[in-house]
Amino acid sequence: MPENKMPVPRATTASPYDSQPTPTNASVPITRFRDGNRFLSNFWFVPQGVSFDQMTGPTVEHVFQAAKTLDRHQRGAILNARTALEAKTLGQKVDLRPDWEFLKLGVMAALQGSKYSDPQLAALLIATDNAHLEEGNHWHDTFWGVCSCSAHDAVGENWLGRLLMIKRSLLLA
Ligand SMILES: Nc1nc(O)c(N)c(N[C@@H]2O[C@H](COP(=O)(O)O)[C@@H](O)[C@H]2O)n1
């Protein structure tokens, strides 16, 4: 049948708004940053480095912990820490800058921006699709993650997960 002779579809009384929404295939929530999702952790080694405020380190954790202080020597020691856990431990003993509580979310957001400027990491983050992200933990981190332990029953504000989900949206915008 010639294209211009296609039968005209018959009008129906059904409104398009009557139809049920197509169910979306919501991705499975990611509640542990381990195994294939380990790259989401701030402890993940970033080959090109992570930078903020003239500091560069091998993981988000190194630079985040160093940013807690204005002391150059303390910053240097943290940035040179052999592991992210060592950087975190050193970060708990620094002379904390007085404005840290006001700054920490912005610093973490900037560091996620630096980390996911790596195209391979950005692709991995985008591949999490629309999955809810949260760093479930047992180390009582109820600010950046969600803690489940004998003292906490899945308690946490999940700010790291929220920043990651925002970053994912920005990468797709
Ligand atoms: N102990 C530990 N192990 C991991 O594998 C982690 N990803 C973390 N989390 C990070 O610790 C930081 C919180 O530091 P402050 O308590 O604000 O000093 C933050 O980067 C978490 O993602 N911890």
The ligand as an SDF file (V2000), in Angstrom:
LIG
                    3D

 23 24  0  0  0  0  0  0  0  0999 V2000
   36.0930    3.9580   57.9610 N   0  0  0  0  0  0  0  0  0  0  0  0
   35.6100    4.2160   56.7210 C   0  0  0  0  0  0  0  0  0  0  0  0
   35.7340    3.2850   55.7730 N   0  0  0  0  0  0  0  0  0  0  0  0
   35.2570    3.5030   54.5510 C   0  0  0  0  0  0  0  0  0  0  0  0
   35.3660    2.5500   53.6070 O   0  0  0  0  0  0  0  0  0  0  0  0
   34.6580    4.7270   54.2460 C   0  0  0  0  0  0  0  0  0  0  0  0
   34.1930    4.9800   52.9780 N   0  0  0  0  0  0  0  0  0  0  0  0
   34.5410    5.7040   55.2650 C   0  0  0  0  0  0  0  0  0  0  0  0
   33.8550    6.8470   55.0060 N   0  0  0  0  0  0  0  0  0  0  0  0
   34.2550    8.1530   54.9080 C   0  0  0  0  0  0  0  0  0  0  0  0
   34.7040    8.7980   56.0970 O   0  0  0  0  0  0  0  0  0  0  0  0
   34.5620   10.1770   55.8890 C   0  0  0  0  0  0  0  0  0  0  0  0
   33.8890   10.8270   57.0670 C   0  0  0  0  0  0  0  0  0  0  0  0
   34.8150   11.5410   57.7230 O   0  0  0  0  0  0  0  0  0  0  0  0
   34.4700   12.5200   58.9470 P   0  0  0  0  0  0  0  0  0  0  0  0
   33.8010   11.6710   59.9700 O   0  0  0  0  0  0  0  0  0  0  0  0
   33.6050   13.6210   58.4050 O   0  0  0  0  0  0  0  0  0  0  0  0
   35.8180   12.9560   59.3380 O   0  0  0  0  0  0  0  0  0  0  0  0
   33.7140   10.3730   54.6470 C   0  0  0  0  0  0  0  0  0  0  0  0
   34.5370   10.6310   53.5440 O   0  0  0  0  0  0  0  0  0  0  0  0
   33.1000    9.0330   54.5010 C   0  0  0  0  0  0  0  0  0  0  0  0
   32.7150    8.7710   53.1740 O   0  0  0  0  0  0  0  0  0  0  0  0
   35.0250    5.4090   56.4970 N   0  0  0  0  0  0  0  0  0  0  0  0
  1  2  1  0
  2  3  1  0
  2 23  2  0
  3  4  2  0
  4  5  1  0
  4  6  1  0
  6  7  1  0
  6  8  2  0
  8  9  1  0
  8 23  1  0
  9 10  1  0
 10 11  1  0
 10 21  1  0
 11 12  1  0
 12 13  1  0
 12 19  1  0
 13 14  1  0
 14 15  1  0
 15 16  2  0
 15 17  1  0
 15 18  1  0
 19 20  1  0
 19 21  1  0
 21 22  1  0
M  END
$$$$
